[in-house]
């Protein structure tokens, strides 16, 4: 299988399959999260999370994996992903354009590499 998207892995290493949920506004964060949902954070929310770190922590407390168009390997998102022991892939360019809500994907994270694979 070839990855459809690549990024940098932060948080914990591993593999997770689930359904995509695009997060493009602050209102999309506050919802009931199913155990198999993978939030895909739009790059437009970087400023929101910087000024509202509690929203990011709340989001990460409800999921097992996350994909972000922005983020640094040493940053707030990476630190929270490590603390929460979740798989997190940052710097995934155009993730919100390539992925769609309810698309089933698998993400893998190993050391500094993260990849997204189309499952269904």
Secondary structure as GFF3:
##gff-version 3
##sequence-region A 1 120
A	DSSP	beta_strand	5	11	.	.	.	ID=ss1
A	DSSP	beta_strand	14	23	.	.	.	ID=ss2
A	DSSP	three_ten_helix	26	28	.	.	.	ID=ss3
A	DSSP	beta_strand	37	41	.	.	.	ID=ss4
A	DSSP	three_ten_helix	43	45	.	.	.	ID=ss5
A	DSSP	alpha_helix	46	51	.	.	.	ID=ss6
A	DSSP	alpha_helix	53	60	.	.	.	ID=ss7
A	DSSP	beta_strand	65	68	.	.	.	ID=ss8
A	DSSP	alpha_helix	76	84	.	.	.	ID=ss9
A	DSSP	beta_strand	87	90	.	.	.	ID=ss10
A	DSSP	alpha_helix	95	98	.	.	.	ID=ss11
A	DSSP	beta_strand	104	110	.	.	.	ID=ss12
A	DSSP	beta_strand	113	118	.	.	.	ID=ss13
###
